[in-house]
Amino acid sequence: MSDGIDAKHVFRQCWGAYRRLRAKDGGTPGTDTTKPKMSASPHIRVSSSDYCADFAAIGAKSLDRPSWASRLALFLSYYVRLEPYDEARRRLGISRGTMNYWMSAIAKAAGQAMLEAGLWPPGRYLR
């Protein structure tokens, strides 16, 4: 991790911004996970929908590993679609312990990717 920044902290802050933006935009901004839509030009303001789409795309890409298909499903259901904890856990058929372990792994991998992609800090990204 660069400069001693904790990837899980980065992820928590990015997810917090994502949840606030989803609530502000009525809960349904674009969340196309196929490709980040980050502006290459720093003077172009990105929208909350762009941030939400980038959060989903960067997080999904960071988890796109053959052995992590279930973690990717958890990320998409719990973090992107904001499915309640117990609903996501039951739908995936996993225990609380497994879910918490996977959530920690997701936060570490996705947080690192979000830091590298410039999604963090959210305030700077959204300027």
Secondary structure, DSSP 8 states (H G I E B T S, - for coil): -GGG--HHHHHHHHHHHHHHHHHHTTT------SS----SSTTS---HHHHHHHHHHHHHHHT--GGGHHHHHHIIIIIIS---HHHHHHHHT--HHHHHHHHHHHHHHHHHHHHHHT--SHHHHT-
